Structure formats: structure tokens, C-alpha cells
Amino acid sequence: MILVERAARLASEIAVERLKLEVARLRRERFGTSSDRSSRIDQLELVLEDLEETLAETDAQAAAEPEALSGAATSRSKPARRPLPEHLL
């Protein structure tokens, strides 16, 4: 499972780098181009921002998981709530 997560993260990082290169290339070509290309640059920048946010959220979740796992192991020893009194059943 860890290897799958690492592979997915690597694929996301590669996609981010590919988009960064594409945006840089399109910016170089921007001089003398039509407005269609400049709108494509804006769209790619939005996609790039979304991917970077997703990676940041994934990192935050990965950092929180070890804490959550250790907390979950201690909370399993006692029930979350007391049982209902007999007169309420």
C-alpha cells in the first residue's frame, strides 16, 4: 500500500513538473501569439495550482496519519460512549 501511495505521489509530481514546463514554454511563445494561447496558459496555471494543492493536502494527511494511528490504538481500549441506561432502552 505504501508503494502504491509513493507511485501515485511520484506520478503527481511528474505531472506538476510537466505542467510547469508547458507553462514556461507557452510563456516564451506568448509574444506575437493569439489570445487563445494565453487563455490556455491561464488554464494550465489553474490546473497546476490544483495539483500543487492536492500534493500539499496529501503531505499533510501523510504527516497526520502516524499520529492518528497511535491515537486510534489507545482509544480502542475503551468505548467511545457509555451504554444507555436500562430505562431508556
C-alpha positions, 0 to 999 in steps of 0.5 A: 500500500505504501508503494502504491501511495509513493507511485501515485505521489511520484506520478503527481509530481511528474505531472506538476513538473510537466505542467510547469514546463508547458507553462514556461514554454507557452510563456516564451511563445506568448509574444506575437501569439493569439489570445487563445494561447494565453487563455490556455496558459491561464488554464494550465496555471489553474490546473497546476495550482490544483495539483500543487494543492492536492500534493500539499493536502496529501503531505499533510494527511501523510504527516497526520496519519502516524499520529492518528494511528497511535491515537486510534490504538489507545482509544480502542481500549475503551468505548467511545460512549457509555451504554444507555441506561436500562430505562431508556432502552 
